[in-house]
Structure formats: C-alpha cells, structure tokens
C-alpha cells in the first residue's frame, strides 16, 4: 500500500539538555517488570483512571474465553466497550507513509531532545511554529497479545504524527520543513495509556482523515524506526470529520477532498478498518477526544 499526498505545498519548552535528560525527567519504565501486580488481563474498552494511577484487574481471561474487566473506571465522557477490538486480534501493520520523521525516510525527529512530550501543537528546539486547529486529545491504550492472555503493556513508547489542518506534514512539506509540530512520543503508564494533545488533521487528496503511529518497546528504544514493534494508522469517523470540516474556519479545503474519498477507496483502510477506527467524544466547541486500543 502507498500513502500519497498531493497537498504539500505562547511558550516553548526548553530542550537543551539532550534526550538522556528527557528520559530521566519523564521516568524510566521496564517493559515487563511492571506486569507484576497487573496479572494477565483481558480488555473492556477505555478503562483507566485519569491520573494514571495503577489499578488491579478485577478478573483475568484468556483470549479464547472472551473479554475480562481490568480495574478502574472509564475516564469522564469516555464510556463504551472496546473489548471486541482487542479480542479480535492485533492492530494491522500499515505503511509509515513518506513523512514519518523516524529516520526511515529522511530526517529522524526521534533522536532530538524534546520529542518526548504530550503537547504536539508546538514545534520544539530551535523551531517555533504552532499548529492551529480544533483541539483534540488522543488517548491510546497498548496491549500485548504475544502470550496466552491479553496483557497491558506499560512502559511501551508510542510515537504519534499527523498532518496539520492544511494537509501538510512538518519537516517535509513546503513551508513547514523547519517545523516539527504534530509529532511526539509518550511512554504508556501503568495502565497502558498514552495521551497526546494535538489538533484535528485535514483530509488531503486520496486519503481518509487519519493519524500515524509507531509502537516501541520503551522510551530508550524509541530512537529510530529500526526498533519499532508496530506501525499503524488511526482512522477518524466520518460524521466527526464532516462536523469539523463543514463549520470550522481553516478546514474549508477538506470538505471537497473528503467528498472524493471513502473508507473503501482509501489505500490503507480499504482492506478493513474496524480495529483502527477511533471512538470519539466531544464537540467542535469543546474539542474532541479520540480513543483507540492498540493490541500488538
């Protein structure tokens, strides 16, 4: 599959101490050492405390036995059951596209101090650009399907990137090659969650509205594409896209491009998108939350 693109024409944090400083500041998590109190858990959707506190699972279950119920209540406004998505298998492997910024095709932002962050709206380091658009919180929960049971994967690192409201990718597209906004890495907390603050992306020619992500074993290993465990993409529901593009200034070009593409014609999602379709809460006025399980 290919990921082709035709539309590529406040305060900034200090990042001068290097990636080692970033890792030390944000904490280091062992990939498997934190499983000890979690047990082998199966899944029931978006179940985690907002403050990231560890919660003990109420039950365990094998994949064959169906969904169990990890402890912890769903965050406010994020109810719903995503257990089927995890029980049905791994999230699909997809292309990283031509603008990954992970060293596999051009520059490698993963090697730069400042990439470990939750707010993706601003460029970091020597860049100062800000991506304008409808506020979006992206919450993703990482699971390990390699054993007999479905388990959370605390400590795994997730790199998220996507285009801006004009359909441009920082570091690559004309006019934003010196920017690095809408890219960042977070480590999964003890409940497997990562969270990013970003903006709603555009719909550009030939592609359904989406976000890219890669999963790495840990922050220490999230330094280049050769260390990744999985590459995939998150799809955004059509009704939400139409709501944003139809009324929000700055997204006008996306109305026509969305009309020219469907999930069935999209080069990535045409072979199936049920495991990659985000659940959405919120509104244009309040901002949106996109939630996705990431079983690997």
C-alpha positions in Angstrom: 0.0 0.0 0.0 1.1 3.6 -0.5 0.4 6.8 1.3 0.4 9.5 -1.3 0.0 13.2 -0.6 -0.8 16.0 -3.1 -1.4 19.0 -0.8 2.2 19.7 0.3 3.0 22.9 -0.8 2.9 31.2 23.7 5.6 29.4 25.3 8.0 26.9 24.1 9.6 24.4 26.5 13.4 24.4 26.9 15.1 21.4 25.3 18.8 21.9 25.6 19.9 19.0 27.8 19.5 16.2 25.3 17.4 13.0 25.0 19.0 11.4 28.0 17.7 14.3 30.1 14.3 13.9 28.7 14.2 10.2 29.6 15.4 10.9 33.1 12.9 13.7 33.6 9.9 11.7 32.5 10.9 8.4 34.2 12.0 5.1 33.0 9.8 2.1 32.9 10.8 -1.5 32.4 9.0 -3.3 29.6 8.0 -6.3 31.5 8.9 -5.6 35.1 5.8 -3.6 35.8 3.5 -6.6 34.9 3.8 -8.0 38.4 0.6 -6.6 40.1 -1.3 -6.4 36.8 -1.7 -10.1 36.1 -2.8 -11.3 32.7 -5.7 -9.1 31.8 -8.3 -9.1 29.1 -9.9 -5.9 27.9 -13.1 -3.9 28.4 -12.6 -0.8 26.5 -11.4 2.5 27.9 -10.9 1.6 31.5 -8.2 3.7 33.3 -8.0 6.4 35.9 -7.4 9.9 34.5 -4.4 10.4 36.9 -2.7 7.3 35.6 -2.8 5.5 38.9 -2.3 1.7 38.8 -5.4 -0.3 39.3 -5.6 -4.0 39.9 -7.6 -6.1 37.4 -10.9 -7.4 38.6 -10.5 -10.6 36.6 -8.3 -12.4 34.1 -9.2 -14.1 31.0 -7.7 -15.9 28.1 -8.4 -14.7 24.5 -10.5 -17.8 23.9 -12.6 -17.1 27.0 -13.6 -13.6 25.8 -13.3 -10.2 27.5 -12.5 -9.7 31.1 -12.5 -6.4 33.1 -9.4 -4.6 34.2 -9.9 -2.4 37.2 -10.5 1.3 37.1 -13.5 3.3 35.8 -13.5 4.8 32.3 -12.4 8.5 32.2 -15.1 11.1 32.2 -17.0 11.1 28.9 -15.2 8.0 27.6 -17.5 5.2 28.4 -18.0 2.3 25.9 -16.7 -1.2 25.4 -13.8 -1.8 23.1 -13.2 -5.4 24.2 -14.2 -6.8 20.8 -11.4 -4.8 19.1 -8.7 -6.3 21.3 -10.2 -9.9 21.4 -10.3 -9.8 17.6 -6.6 -9.6 17.2 -3.6 -7.3 16.6 -3.9 -3.9 15.2 -2.9 -4.1 11.5 0.6 -3.3 10.3 0.5 -0.3 7.9 2.9 1.8 6.0 4.5 4.7 7.8 4.0 6.8 4.7 6.5 9.1 3.1 6.8 11.6 6.0 7.5 9.5 9.1 10.3 11.5 10.6 11.7 8.3 12.2 14.9 8.0 10.1 13.4 5.5 7.6 12.8 8.2 5.0 14.7 11.4 5.6 15.1 13.2 8.9 14.8 11.5 12.3 13.0 13.6 14.9 13.1 10.7 17.4 16.8 11.5 18.0 16.1 15.1 19.1 15.7 16.3 22.6 12.2 17.5 23.2 10.4 14.7 21.2 9.2 13.1 24.4 6.1 15.2 25.1 2.3 15.2 25.3 1.5 18.5 23.7 2.2 18.2 20.0 0.7 21.6 18.9 4.0 23.5 19.1 7.4 22.9 17.5 10.3 22.4 19.9 14.0 23.1 19.9 15.0 25.9 17.5 11.6 25.8 15.8 8.7 27.9 17.0 5.7 27.2 14.8 2.3 26.4 16.2 -0.3 24.2 14.5 -3.7 25.8 14.6 -7.0 23.8 14.6 -9.7 22.2 16.6 -8.3 20.8 19.8 -8.0 17.1 20.0 -6.9 14.7 22.8 -5.7 11.4 21.6 -5.8 8.5 24.1 -4.4 5.1 23.2 -4.0 2.0 25.3 -1.3 -0.5 24.4 -1.8 -4.3 24.9 0.5 -7.3 24.5 -1.0 -10.2 22.6 2.1 -12.3 22.5 1.2 -14.5 25.4 -1.7 -16.8 26.2 -3.6 -13.9 27.8 -4.2 -10.3 26.8 -2.0 -8.1 28.9 -1.4 -4.4 29.3 1.9 -3.1 28.1 3.1 -0.4 30.5 6.4 1.3 29.5 5.9 0.8 25.8 6.6 4.0 23.9 4.2 5.3 21.2 5.2 7.8 18.5 2.3 9.8 17.0 2.4 12.1 14.0 -0.1 13.5 11.5 -0.7 16.4 9.1 -1.9 19.9 10.0 -5.2 21.5 9.0 -3.8 22.4 5.6 -2.7 18.8 4.9 1.0 19.5 5.4 3.5 17.4 7.4 6.1 19.2 9.4 9.7 18.5 8.4 8.7 17.6 4.9 6.0 19.8 3.3 6.8 23.1 1.6 6.6 26.0 4.1 6.9 23.8 7.2 10.2 21.9 6.6 11.8 23.8 9.6 8.9 22.9 11.9 8.5 19.7 13.9 5.0 20.2 15.4 2.4 17.4 15.4 5.0 14.8 16.3 5.7 13.4 19.7 6.5 10.3 21.9 4.9 9.2 25.2 5.5 6.2 27.4 2.5 4.1 28.4 1.6 4.5 32.1 1.0 1.6 34.4 -2.5 1.1 32.9 -1.1 1.0 29.3 -2.4 4.5 28.4 -0.6 7.2 26.4 -2.2 10.6 25.8 -1.5 13.5 23.5 -2.8 17.0 23.0 -3.0 17.9 19.3 -5.3 19.3 16.6 -7.8 17.8 14.2 -6.0 16.9 10.9 -7.0 17.8 7.4 -8.4 15.4 4.7 -6.0 15.6 1.8 -6.3 14.2 -1.7 -6.7 10.4 -1.8 -6.6 9.7 1.9 -9.2 9.3 4.6 -8.5 11.5 7.7 -6.0 9.7 9.8 -3.1 9.8 12.2 0.1 7.7 12.1 1.7 5.9 15.0 4.6 3.5 15.8 4.9 1.4 19.0 8.4 0.8 20.5 9.4 -1.4 23.5 10.5 1.6 25.6 11.5 5.2 25.5 15.1 4.2 25.5 14.5 2.3 22.3 12.2 4.8 20.6 15.1 6.4 18.7 14.8 5.1 15.2 12.4 3.1 13.1 14.5 0.0 13.2 13.5 -0.6 16.8 9.7 -0.3 16.3 7.3 -3.1 17.2 4.4 -2.0 15.1 3.4 0.7 12.6 -0.3 1.5 12.1 -2.8 4.3 11.5 -5.8 5.7 13.3 -8.9 6.5 11.3 -11.4 9.2 12.3 -15.2 8.6 12.0 -16.9 10.3 9.0 -19.6 12.2 11.0 -16.9 13.9 13.1 -14.9 14.8 10.1 -17.9 16.4 8.4 -18.8 18.3 11.5 -15.3 19.8 11.8 -14.7 20.5 8.1 -18.1 21.9 7.5 -18.1 24.7 10.1 -14.6 25.5 11.3 -12.5 28.2 9.6 -9.3 26.9 8.1 -10.6 23.4 7.1 -12.5 24.5 4.0 -10.4 22.6 1.6 -11.1 19.4 3.4 -14.8 19.5 2.6 -14.1 18.8 -1.1 -11.3 16.3 -0.5 -13.4 14.3 2.0 -16.2 14.1 -0.6 -13.7 12.5 -3.0 -12.6 9.6 -0.8 -14.3 6.8 1.2 -13.0 4.2 3.6 -13.5 1.6 0.9 -11.4 3.6 -1.6 -8.7 4.7 0.8 -5.4 2.9 0.1 -4.9 2.0 3.7 -8.3 1.4 5.2 -10.0 -0.3 2.2 -9.0 -3.8 3.4 -10.6 -3.3 6.8 -10.6 -0.5 9.4 -12.6 -1.8 12.4 -9.6 -2.1 14.6 -8.3 1.3 13.6 -11.4 3.4 13.9 -11.2 5.7 16.9 -14.0 6.3 19.3 -14.9 9.9 19.6 -16.4 12.1 22.3 -16.7 15.9 22.4 -17.7 18.7 20.0 -16.3 21.4 17.8 -16.8 24.0 20.6 -15.3 21.8 23.4 -12.7 19.9 21.4 -12.7 16.1 20.8 -11.2 13.1 22.4 -10.1 10.2 20.1 -9.6 6.8 21.8 -8.1 3.7 20.3 -7.0 0.3 21.7 -3.6 -0.8 20.3 -3.1 -4.5 20.7 0.2 -5.8 19.3 
